[in-house]
Structures are given as C-alpha cells and as structure tokens.
Amino acid sequence: MQKNRIFPRTPRQWLLGVALALSLGVMSFDAAATPSLDVNTATVAELDGLRGVGPALSGRVLAARQEGGPFRDWADLVRRVKGIGARSAARLSGEGLTVNGLPFAAPLSKE
C-alpha cells in the first residue's frame, strides 16, 4: 500500500511549488494595490498616467479646478468637467482616481 504524500517528492517539485505560491501571492498583491490619486491634488502628468485620460481631459480637469476651486465630490466633478459622466467616473475610480479621498460610489446625472 502506497502512502499519500503531502509534500513534494523531489527538491525540484518543492521549488516549483514555492515558485507557484510566490507568483500567486504577488499577483493577488498587485491586483489589490491600486494606488489612489486625488483629483484635487493631481498634476497633469499624474492624470495623464491614468488609463483613459489624455492631455485634453487632464487639461479640462485642471482648468475646472483652477476656475472653480477644489471639487467637493464626484457629482461636482461630473458637473464641471465636460467629458466625465457616470460611466467614465466609475472607470476612472477603478483606475485609482478619488475625489477628496473617496472613490466613485453611485450613478450621477449631469445637470
């Protein structure tokens, strides 16, 4: 009768198991470690670094911030910046953008 082994049989199998465990740990850490960027303190270069934000949109965000002061909340951002609606706000929040440290939470409508 053969014994069931919990541990790998060879050093190579053990090393492969360790490598697999480490790579899975790194992948899950990277997915959870989305850095946040607050729209009220972000520079043009930082905004351009977000996926889906180009020079035109980052310029509109900074112009609206300079003209009307810091954004109070996501609704204020959506209302003041042309090109940002509820769908793009949710996507930008997923990329790490925040307004006063808060992620996008609910559908908004432009007034």
C-alpha positions as CSV (number, residue, x, y, z in Angstrom):
1,M,0.0,0.0,0.0
2,Q,1.3,3.4,-1.0
3,K,1.4,6.3,1.4
4,N,-0.2,9.6,0.3
5,R,2.4,12.3,0.5
6,I,1.5,15.9,1.2
7,F,5.0,17.2,0.5
8,P,6.6,17.1,-3.0
9,R,8.9,14.1,-3.7
10,T,11.9,15.9,-5.1
11,P,13.6,19.2,-4.5
12,R,12.6,20.3,-8.0
13,Q,8.9,19.7,-7.2
14,W,9.3,21.6,-4.0
15,L,11.0,24.6,-5.7
16,L,8.2,24.6,-8.4
17,G,5.6,24.6,-5.6
18,V,7.3,27.5,-3.9
19,A,7.6,29.5,-7.1
20,L,3.9,28.9,-7.9
21,A,2.9,30.0,-4.4
22,L,5.0,33.2,-4.6
23,S,3.8,34.1,-8.0
24,L,0.1,33.7,-6.9
25,G,0.8,35.9,-3.9
26,V,2.4,38.6,-6.0
27,M,-0.4,38.6,-8.5
28,S,-3.0,39.0,-5.8
29,F,-1.0,41.7,-4.1
30,D,-0.7,43.7,-7.4
31,A,-4.4,43.5,-8.0
32,A,-5.2,44.8,-4.5
33,A,-2.5,47.5,-4.6
34,T,-4.2,50.1,-6.9
35,P,-2.6,53.4,-5.9
36,S,-5.1,56.2,-5.3
37,L,-4.8,59.6,-6.9
38,D,-6.9,62.5,-5.7
39,V,-8.2,64.8,-8.4
40,N,-7.8,67.9,-6.2
41,T,-4.0,67.4,-5.9
42,A,-3.1,65.6,-9.1
43,T,-0.8,67.2,-11.7
44,V,-1.3,67.0,-15.4
45,A,1.3,64.3,-15.6
46,E,-0.3,62.2,-12.9
47,L,-3.7,62.4,-14.5
48,D,-2.2,61.5,-17.9
49,G,-0.8,58.4,-16.3
50,L,-4.3,57.1,-15.7
51,R,-5.7,54.7,-18.4
52,G,-8.3,56.6,-20.4
53,V,-7.1,60.1,-19.5
54,G,-5.3,62.0,-22.2
55,P,-3.9,65.6,-22.4
56,A,-7.3,67.1,-23.3
57,L,-9.2,65.6,-20.4
58,S,-6.5,66.3,-17.9
59,G,-6.3,69.9,-19.1
60,R,-10.1,70.3,-18.7
61,V,-9.9,68.8,-15.1
62,L,-7.1,71.2,-14.1
63,A,-8.9,74.2,-15.8
64,A,-12.1,73.4,-13.9
65,R,-10.2,73.1,-10.7
66,Q,-8.3,76.4,-11.2
67,E,-11.5,78.2,-12.2
68,G,-13.9,76.8,-9.5
69,G,-11.6,75.6,-6.8
70,P,-11.3,72.0,-5.5
71,F,-14.0,69.5,-6.4
72,R,-16.4,68.9,-3.5
73,D,-17.4,65.4,-4.6
74,W,-17.9,63.2,-7.6
75,A,-21.1,65.0,-8.6
76,D,-19.2,68.3,-8.6
77,L,-16.5,66.7,-10.8
78,V,-19.1,65.3,-13.3
79,R,-21.0,68.6,-13.4
80,R,-17.9,70.8,-14.0
81,V,-15.8,68.7,-16.4
82,K,-17.0,68.1,-19.9
83,G,-16.3,64.5,-20.9
84,I,-16.8,62.9,-17.5
85,G,-20.1,61.2,-16.9
86,A,-21.2,58.5,-14.5
87,R,-19.7,55.7,-16.7
88,S,-16.3,57.4,-17.1
89,A,-16.3,58.4,-13.4
90,A,-16.8,54.7,-12.4
91,R,-14.0,53.7,-14.8
92,L,-11.6,56.4,-13.5
93,S,-12.4,55.5,-9.9
94,G,-11.5,51.9,-10.8
95,E,-8.1,53.2,-12.1
96,G,-7.5,54.8,-8.7
97,L,-8.9,58.3,-9.0
98,T,-10.6,59.7,-6.0
99,V,-12.3,63.0,-5.0
100,N,-11.3,64.1,-1.5
101,G,-10.0,60.6,-0.9
102,L,-13.4,58.9,-1.8
103,P,-14.0,56.5,-4.7
104,F,-17.0,56.9,-7.0
105,A,-20.0,55.3,-5.4
106,A,-23.2,55.9,-7.2
107,P,-24.6,56.8,-10.6
108,L,-24.8,60.5,-11.2
109,S,-26.5,62.7,-13.7
110,K,-25.2,66.0,-15.2
111,E,-27.4,69.0,-14.5
